[in-house]
Every structure is written in structure tokens, then in C-alpha cells.
Amino acid sequence: MANSKRKCKSCGEYVRVFIVTPKGVFCNFDSAAKWGYANKAKGKAIKEKANKKAVKDLDKTSLKWQHKQTQPVFNKLRRLQEFKWFSDRGLEPVCTSCEKPLGNDQWCNGHFKSVGANGRLRYDVKNSYLQHNNNCNKHLSGDAKRYELGLIARFGEDEGRGIIAYCEENNAPIKYTWQDIETLRVSFNKQIKELTNKD
């Protein structure tokens, strides 16, 4: 079988005269070099993809990434809980700060004590209530004074002042781990599913 044909790994041609390398059989040096350069680029792409995945996996363990994923889920949960609170009482939802219905704005989950000011209360239901997104939350920086008055008007003097005191006093720093935040997100998603289940 000295004259048997072999298939070139680069061009796919069957040839009688060939070059054998540790990487395979080639019809000539040019084909071997061409295959080597092509696979170098392919290998580089595979390596880059693996690196991107490693970075993405690393991101998932960062607190910043976890908060970025969890905050919108918590905000959605709180809006749903607020709508249910009003609905259960036969009331139209109103903004905690200005005590007006939706109008031409949109609803958001407004924090009494901002996330930047008090990270401990970031995911605390006693610190977040329905608020106009633009008119009261963004443009008036949460409108803290009217927010206080709104809590008292909504819950009554004792309970309203109790919520305010809780938020004012509960300000010790908290050290979340990424697993803590991930666990919170799973819990929030489960509660959202329960609230939106139409059974």
C-alpha cells in the first residue's frame, strides 16, 4: 500500500504524495501552513469565548452585578404588593408623596430612605412604597418630607410614625454576600409568581 492516497486535512484533496505532521496529513507545506493559521484564529476565538464565560461567571459573584439583577425584581414585587394593598381596600392607587393617582406619570417603587443613603433598607418593605416615577421620585429626589406626611396619612399617626422611626433608626451598615442577594432575588421572584398567579 505504498502508493495509497491520503486526504489532506486542509484542502480535503486525496493525494499520493503527502506530508505527515503531528497535527495531520497535508498535501504540501502551504496547505499545512494555511491550516495552522486558520486553526490559530479558531483556537483564539474559542479561548476568547471561554474567557468571556469566565468573566460572566465572575460577574455573577460580584455584589454590583447581583444588586443590578435583584433591585428591579424587588421593585416589581413592591409595586404588585402595593396594587394589591389598595385593591384589597377597594381604593385607587395613589402616590405616597403627593397622594394623587397615576395621572400622566408611571408608578415606581420609591424608597423613603434612598438606596445610597441606607443600603440596609434597600430590600426592606417598610422603606418602599408606591410613588410617581418622574414627578415625585426622580425630579424631587424622593420628596422625603411629603413622603413622611404621606406615610402618616396612609397608615395613621401611630403606624406612620412607627415606619418613619424604623427607617430612621435602622441604619447600621450591612454586608451582603452575593449569595445573600441571589437568595433574595429567588424569593422575590417566587412572591411575584404567587401574586400574578391567576388560579
N, C-alpha and C positions, 0 to 999 in steps of 0.2 A: 504494500500500500504506500510505497514511497511517493507515488505521483498523485495521491488523493488530494482533493480540493478542500480548502478550509474557508469558512466565512469570515470576512473582515469585520471586526467589531465596530468600525467607524462607518464605512460606506455600505456594508451589507453584501458586497460582491463576493462570489466564490472564486478563489484563486488557487493556483497550484504553487506559486512562489509566494511565500509569506514571511512575516517577521513575527516571532513569538516573544512576548514580553510578560512580565508578571501580571500585567493588567489584562492581557488577552492577545488574540491573534489579529494582525493588521496586514493589509496588502503592501504597504510601504511606510517609510518613515513619516511622510507628510500626513498620511491618514492617522497614524499613531499620535502625531503632534496635534492634529486638528481635534481628535477625540479627547486628548488630555486637556486642551484649553476649554473645550465645551463643558467637560465634566468639572473643571475647576470652577467655572461660573455656576454650574448647577450645585456643586458642593457648597459654594459660598452662599447661594440662595437658601439652601437647606439649613446651613449654620445660622444665617440671619433670622430665619423663621423660628428656629429653636431659641435663639436669643430673645426675640420678641415675646415668645411664650413665657420664657423665664422672667422677663421684666414684668409682664402682665401678672404672672403668679405672685411676683414680689410686691407689685402694686396692691394686690388684694390683701396683703398683710399690713399695708400702711394705714394709719388712722385716718389720714386725709381722704384716701380712696373710700374707706368704709363709711365715713361721715357723708361723703358726697353721694353714696348709694342709698344710705339709710334716711337722711333728712327728708327727701321727697316722699318716701314711703310713710314716715311719721306724719308729715304734713297732710297727706291724703287721708290717712286714718283719722286725724283730728277733725278735718272738715266733715267727714262722714259721721263721726260721733256727734259733732255739733248739729248737723242737719237732723240727726235722729233726736237729739235733745229737744230741739224746737218742735219737731213733728209730733213727738210724744205728748207735748203740751198743747198741741193744736195752734202753734204760733208760727208766724212767718219769721225766717231767719233774719237777724239784724246784726250789724257790726258792733263789736264790743266797745269800740271807741266812740263812735258817733251815734250809735243806737238807731241807725237808719237801715232800711232794706237795701238790697243789692244796687238798684238803680243802673247806671251805665258803667259800673266798675265790675270787677270779678272778685270772688271770695279767695281768701288765703288763710293760712293758719298763722295768726300773728302771735308772737311771743311777748309776754308782758316784760320780762327781763330778757334782753337780746342774747342770742347765742354767744356773741363776742363778749358780752359783759358777764355772763354767768353760764359757763359750759355745763355745769351740774344740772341745770334745769332745761337743757336742750331738748330732751325727750320726756319731759315731765308734763302730764296732762293738766296739772294745776297752773302751769305757766303759759298755756297756749289756748287761744280761743279764736273764734271766727272774727275776721276783720276784713275791711275793704283793702284789696291789694295795693292799689295806687293811691287813692285819696287819703287813707289813714296810715297804712303800714309803711310804704316806701317814701312818699313825699313828706310825711310828718314824723319820720323815724320812729314809728310805732305809736306816737302820740300818747306817751306814758301817763300824763295827768288825766286825760279823758278816758284812757284805758282803765285807770283806777276807779274813776267815777262810774264807768260802765259796768265794772265788776260788782260794785255796790248796788247799782240799780238793778242788775240782773239777779243777783243772789241774795240781796238783802244786806242790811248793815253788818250783822254779825259774821255771816258766812263770807261776804265780800271782803271785809277787813281781815278775816282769817286767811283767805287766799293771798291777799297782799302781804300780810305778815310772813306767811310761809315762804313766799318768793323772796322777800327782803332778807330773811334770816338764813335761808338755806343757800349759802354762798361759799361753802368750803370747796376748795378745788377737788376735782375728781379725776382719777387716772383711769380712763377706759383702755382696755386692750382691744385689739382688732376683733378678737373672738367675742368679747362682750357686745360690741356693736353689731357684729354679724348675727348674734343670737337675738338681739333686739329687733333687727330687721325681719328675721324669720317670724318672730312673734307678731310684729306689726302686720306683716302680710297675711298671717293666719287670721288676725282680727278683722282685717279688711275683707277677706273672703267670707267670714261669718256675717259681716254687716251687709254685704252685697248679695248674699245667697238669697234667691227668690223662692225658696221652697215653700 
